[in-house]
Amino acid sequence: MKSKLSVAVCVALAGVLAFLANCAGPQPSKEQIVALVDKAAALVERDGEKAFAEFRKRDSEWFRGDVYVFVDDMEGKNLCHPAKPELEGQNLLDMKDAKGKEFLREMIELLKTKDAGWVEYAWPKPGQTGSSRKASYIKKAKCGDKTVLVGSGLYVD
């Protein structure tokens, strides 16, 4: 009897863990992040700032779980940040991550010589305060008459 109860408890626990893992969603691959940013950059080029409203919608292709699209101008001003809307409108050029890295400055410098690329830094997951390692793919796009960087990333912790 005790053995059957232990098996039932283990099966129930496995089901709960599988459900919770499914709710959080699988961690995207680098290829999925690149595809998302490419699609988001095309939307920005087509619709300009109107695209930002789409990026802010939770549980959409643009903002699901720990994955979201962000947009900054080439002077460091944040234009769209669904996970931390309080950053929008602020110049983040000199913002440092938990390890002292000026990650936005690095992103902008990368895009001065390339159309796209990856930058790694420490950043809190949505809803958390502690930092995790994050790798973001960023791409240049035209938003009206100005150049912006469109990005998204995945947490590697």
LINDAFEN-V454450 format. One record per residue. N is the residue number from 1. RES is the residue in one small letter. D_LAST is the distance of its C-alpha to the last C-alpha in Angstrom with 1 decimal. Layout:
n->N res->RES d_last->D_LAST
n->N res->RES d_last->D_LAST
This chain:
n->1 res->m d_last->41.4
n->2 res->k d_last->38.6
n->3 res->s d_last->37.0
n->4 res->k d_last->37.2
n->5 res->l d_last->35.6
n->6 res->s d_last->32.7
n->7 res->v d_last->32.2
n->8 res->a d_last->32.4
n->9 res->v d_last->29.9
n->10 res->c d_last->27.4
n->11 res->v d_last->28.0
n->12 res->a d_last->27.7
n->13 res->l d_last->24.4
n->14 res->a d_last->23.0
n->15 res->g d_last->24.3
n->16 res->v d_last->22.7
n->17 res->l d_last->19.2
n->18 res->a d_last->19.8
n->19 res->f d_last->21.0
n->20 res->l d_last->18.1
n->21 res->a d_last->15.6
n->22 res->n d_last->18.1
n->23 res->c d_last->18.3
n->24 res->a d_last->14.7
n->25 res->g d_last->15.2
n->26 res->p d_last->13.6
n->27 res->q d_last->10.7
n->28 res->p d_last->13.0
n->29 res->s d_last->13.7
n->30 res->k d_last->14.4
n->31 res->e d_last->18.0
n->32 res->q d_last->17.7
n->33 res->i d_last->16.3
n->34 res->v d_last->19.1
n->35 res->a d_last->21.6
n->36 res->l d_last->20.7
n->37 res->v d_last->21.0
n->38 res->d d_last->24.2
n->39 res->k d_last->25.6
n->40 res->a d_last->24.8
n->41 res->a d_last->26.4
n->42 res->a d_last->29.4
n->43 res->l d_last->29.7
n->44 res->v d_last->29.7
n->45 res->e d_last->32.3
n->46 res->r d_last->34.4
n->47 res->d d_last->34.2
n->48 res->g d_last->33.2
n->49 res->e d_last->31.9
n->50 res->k d_last->32.9
n->51 res->a d_last->29.7
n->52 res->f d_last->27.7
n->53 res->a d_last->29.1
n->54 res->e d_last->27.7
n->55 res->f d_last->24.2
n->56 res->r d_last->24.3
n->57 res->k d_last->25.2
n->58 res->r d_last->22.6
n->59 res->d d_last->22.1
n->60 res->s d_last->23.5
n->61 res->e d_last->22.3
n->62 res->w d_last->21.2
n->63 res->f d_last->19.3
n->64 res->r d_last->17.7
n->65 res->g d_last->14.9
n->66 res->d d_last->12.0
n->67 res->v d_last->13.9
n->68 res->y d_last->16.8
n->69 res->v d_last->19.2
n->70 res->f d_last->20.1
n->71 res->v d_last->23.2
n->72 res->d d_last->24.5
n->73 res->d d_last->27.8
n->74 res->m d_last->28.3
n->75 res->e d_last->29.5
n->76 res->g d_last->26.2
n->77 res->k d_last->27.3
n->78 res->n d_last->24.8
n->79 res->l d_last->26.7
n->80 res->c d_last->24.3
n->81 res->h d_last->21.1
n->82 res->p d_last->21.0
n->83 res->a d_last->18.0
n->84 res->k d_last->19.8
n->85 res->p d_last->23.4
n->86 res->e d_last->24.6
n->87 res->l d_last->23.4
n->88 res->e d_last->25.8
n->89 res->g d_last->28.8
n->90 res->q d_last->27.3
n->91 res->n d_last->27.2
n->92 res->l d_last->23.7
n->93 res->l d_last->24.6
n->94 res->d d_last->24.4
n->95 res->m d_last->21.3
n->96 res->k d_last->18.9
n->97 res->d d_last->15.2
n->98 res->a d_last->14.3
n->99 res->k d_last->15.0
n->100 res->g d_last->18.2
n->101 res->k d_last->17.5
n->102 res->e d_last->19.8
n->103 res->f d_last->17.6
n->104 res->l d_last->20.2
n->105 res->r d_last->22.9
n->106 res->e d_last->21.0
n->107 res->m d_last->20.6
n->108 res->i d_last->24.3
n->109 res->e d_last->25.4
n->110 res->l d_last->23.7
n->111 res->l d_last->25.6
n->112 res->k d_last->28.8
n->113 res->t d_last->28.9
n->114 res->k d_last->27.1
n->115 res->d d_last->27.0
n->116 res->a d_last->23.2
n->117 res->g d_last->20.1
n->118 res->w d_last->16.4
n->119 res->v d_last->15.1
n->120 res->e d_last->11.8
n->121 res->y d_last->11.4
n->122 res->a d_last->9.8
n->123 res->w d_last->10.6
n->124 res->p d_last->10.7
n->125 res->k d_last->10.1
n->126 res->p d_last->13.7
n->127 res->g d_last->15.5
n->128 res->q d_last->13.3
n->129 res->t d_last->14.4
n->130 res->g d_last->11.6
n->131 res->s d_last->9.5
n->132 res->s d_last->5.9
n->133 res->r d_last->5.6
n->134 res->k d_last->7.6
n->135 res->a d_last->10.2
n->136 res->s d_last->13.4
n->137 res->y d_last->16.5
n->138 res->i d_last->19.6
n->139 res->k d_last->23.3
n->140 res->k d_last->26.6
n->141 res->a d_last->28.9
n->142 res->k d_last->32.2
n->143 res->c d_last->32.5
n->144 res->g d_last->36.3
n->145 res->d d_last->37.5
n->146 res->k d_last->34.3
n->147 res->t d_last->31.3
n->148 res->v d_last->27.9
n->149 res->l d_last->24.3
n->150 res->v d_last->22.6
n->151 res->g d_last->18.9
n->152 res->s d_last->15.9
n->153 res->g d_last->12.3
n->154 res->l d_last->9.2
n->155 res->y d_last->5.7
n->156 res->v d_last->3.8
n->157 res->d d_last->0.0
